[in-house]
Amino acid sequence: MTPQQGYFIREEVMASMVAMDKEQKSKLAALRAELAFVLAEREHPLSIFSPAELRSWRNQACLSQAGLAVLLGVDKMTVSRWERGVREIPPFLHLALRALESRQVGRA
């Protein structure tokens, strides 16, 4: 495990089973580091989005439910269920959304 901002990032067994080229491995390592940094800087790392807050975030990001689902690697119905309150929003989702925001700002 590698320490990053006081948190440890561990290699997942499944990640080592997936064939990735050097660039993809580099991007994955950067994303892991970014997620660890975001977690370390949060005042309340376990805060949870409400369904309305998630919908608002998605709309402000100009993403459809399907588009957000693709970026998060989940089914589009999962996003729909989160936004309707049918399924509990994972407590770590804000970390992924923050990372997505950072990636968008870097492209602007």
C-alpha positions in Angstrom: 0.0 0.0 0.0 1.1 3.5 -0.8 0.4 6.4 1.7 -1.2 9.4 0.1 -2.3 12.4 2.3 -2.6 10.1 5.3 -4.7 7.5 3.5 -3.7 4.3 1.9 -4.5 3.3 -1.7 -4.4 -0.5 -2.2 -4.0 -2.3 -5.5 -7.2 -4.2 -6.3 -6.7 -7.8 -7.4 -9.2 -7.2 -10.3 -7.3 -4.2 -11.6 -4.2 -6.3 -12.0 -6.2 -8.9 -14.0 -7.3 -6.3 -16.6 -5.0 -5.6 -19.5 -4.0 -2.0 -19.5 -1.4 -0.1 -21.5 1.1 2.2 -19.9 -1.1 5.3 -20.5 -4.2 3.7 -19.0 -2.2 2.6 -15.9 -0.8 6.1 -15.5 -4.4 7.6 -15.7 -5.6 5.1 -13.2 -2.8 5.9 -10.8 -3.5 9.6 -11.2 -7.2 9.1 -10.5 -6.5 7.0 -7.4 -4.1 9.8 -6.1 -6.7 12.4 -6.9 -9.4 10.5 -5.0 -7.1 10.1 -2.0 -6.4 13.8 -2.1 -10.1 14.8 -2.3 -10.9 12.5 0.7 -8.0 13.9 2.7 -9.1 17.5 2.2 -12.8 17.0 3.0 -14.0 18.4 6.3 -16.8 15.8 6.4 -15.7 12.9 4.2 -18.9 10.9 4.9 -21.4 13.5 3.9 -24.1 12.1 1.6 -25.9 13.7 -1.3 -29.7 13.8 -1.1 -31.5 12.7 -4.3 -32.3 16.3 -5.1 -28.7 17.4 -4.6 -27.5 14.7 -6.9 -30.0 15.7 -9.6 -29.0 19.3 -9.2 -25.2 18.4 -9.5 -25.9 16.3 -12.6 -27.9 19.1 -14.2 -25.3 21.7 -13.5 -22.7 19.4 -15.0 -24.9 19.2 -18.2 -25.0 15.4 -17.9 -27.9 13.1 -18.6 -28.5 10.2 -16.2 -27.0 7.9 -18.8 -24.0 10.1 -19.3 -23.3 10.2 -15.5 -23.8 6.5 -15.3 -21.1 5.9 -18.0 -18.7 8.2 -16.2 -19.3 6.3 -12.9 -19.3 2.9 -14.4 -22.9 2.1 -13.2 -26.1 1.3 -15.0 -28.3 4.3 -15.9 -31.1 2.9 -13.8 -28.9 3.1 -10.8 -28.5 6.9 -11.2 -32.3 7.1 -11.8 -32.9 5.1 -8.6 -30.5 7.3 -6.6 -32.3 10.5 -7.8 -35.7 9.1 -7.0 -34.7 8.0 -3.6 -35.4 4.3 -4.4 -31.8 3.3 -3.8 -29.5 4.7 -1.2 -26.8 7.0 -2.6 -23.3 5.5 -1.7 -21.6 7.7 0.9 -18.5 7.9 -1.2 -20.2 9.2 -4.3 -19.3 12.8 -3.6 -15.6 11.7 -4.0 -16.2 10.5 -7.5 -18.3 13.6 -8.4 -15.5 15.8 -7.1 -13.0 14.0 -9.2 -15.2 14.4 -12.3 -15.5 18.1 -11.5 -11.7 18.4 -11.3 -11.3 16.6 -14.6 -13.8 19.0 -16.3 -12.0 22.1 -14.8 -8.7 20.8 -16.2 -10.1 20.7 -19.7 -11.6 24.1 -19.7 
